[in-house]
Amino acid sequence: MIEITNLKKSFGKHEVLKDVSLKIKKGEVVTIIGPSGSGKTTFLRCINFLEKADDGKLTIGDISVDLKKTKKKEILNVRRKTAFVFQNYGLFSHKTAIQNVMEGLVVVKKIPRDEAKRIGENVLDWVGLLDKKDYYPSQLSGGQQQRVGIARAVALDPEVILFDEPTSALDPELVGETLDVIKKVAKKGITMVVVTHEMAFAEEVSNKVIFMDGGKVVEEGTPKEIFMRPKEERTKEFLSRFITKDMYYI
Amino acid sequence: MNEYFDSERFIEDIPKILPQLSVTFSIVGISIFLGTILGIIVAVLRIKNIPILHQILGIYISFMRGTPLLVQMMIAFYGIPLLIWNLFQININDWSPVVFVDIAFILNEGAFLGEIFRSSILAVDSIQTEAGYSIGMTKTQTFLRIVLPQSIRMILPSYGVDIIGVFQNTSLVFTVGGVLDIMGRAKTIGTATGHTLEAYLVVAFTFVIISLILRFVFYLINEKIRYESKIKVDKRKKHIENL
């Protein structure tokens, strides 16, 4: 279980996150939607300490940290329980697909090389890229790179995988294959937090949808509640472009 | 002295001069190896931007880049024994002059490579660091395993040029306490026989050949290490097939 309470973050004078709290149960898929600049990505990055929050509390599994004064060791512990999938893939450009997946297993988890290789090949097979295992990121398409990124995250067997707009950098034809893999991850029962602009995807896979705007959680609920019966005016306004008439009639 | 160049003498000089390459190579090897380590440390410390230390390193780099290597070697050769004597009352005057040459070369390389490394480390995309952190690696692991290898790949061409430069700079060392490298040997042959041109030509040819070999070696390493090269080869093949 993951719990974030009263998370606050400012960049200089600009307050990006104003007191955000979120509870995620084990195996739950949470999607965060909202307009650009609403703080979704920053929120996700704060969970993984890629951005340092100013205040708040974070609990992941059995560890609980005060975000105001976090020790190096605590940051490392949290990061070892989480994995991050980047918008721009973030693959190590000097390593092949399999080496990318193995890196964390060997260096961080201290799994023997042979064993790590076996896990890596399994996971790459699972995302449909076993034949590309010896390719460097520059030799792969965006969609393939992102699938390797997802494989790298899944291989670490984390308590939660954080997806930061995983399909935003992809051209429309490649979005599908990537979303299919993310759905597969969701079906596996891995806890996930996904920041996305793909509303149909959010509706299909998530157990809980969070709508953020202006650094606050405006509304949260099941996909049905958010997409079909949004309560808040701001949510309705934001979703008006995505919601078709049919969805209202269901 | 009626003939300027005698090819027989040229050939006779080769076996006299070439053994001194070991001196040249030892200077190049030591200064590149320790200079690289020093350069990485300097680069990292400069990037960390620690007050005072940052300024001290700035002065060090300006001094090393702003003064001729020959001057630096002289200062090392005459200055360091005096400094050590004044500080610790230890007499190191009988140390081989090669030691001081090495020190000057290492410090010089540290400054030059430090600046090269600094810019290449900063040029590695920050997402690479973030990706390292995200899979749970420590700062040191991320630096050593992700950032540094990528920055070294980036600077490899200029690194090769730098090593060739160091190699050629060794021609200055015989002026310091008579270190007998190939250049020093050529000079002694010239003094002993009165025929200097042949000996210096042997030295020139040696420098040319070794520089070419070094260039070729770096070309090979570069081709091997460039991960995009595979793609380029594939594209070239396709292009040829399409013709």
Interface residues (C-beta under 8 A of the other chain):
Chain A: N48 F49 L50 L76 R79 R80 T82 A83 F84 F86 N88 G90 L91 F92 S93 H94 E103 G104 V107 V108 K109 Y136 S138 Q139 R152 L156
Chain B: I127 Q128 E130 A131 G132 Y133 S134 I135 G136 M137 T138 Q141 R145 I146 P149 Q150 R153 Y227 E228 K230 I231
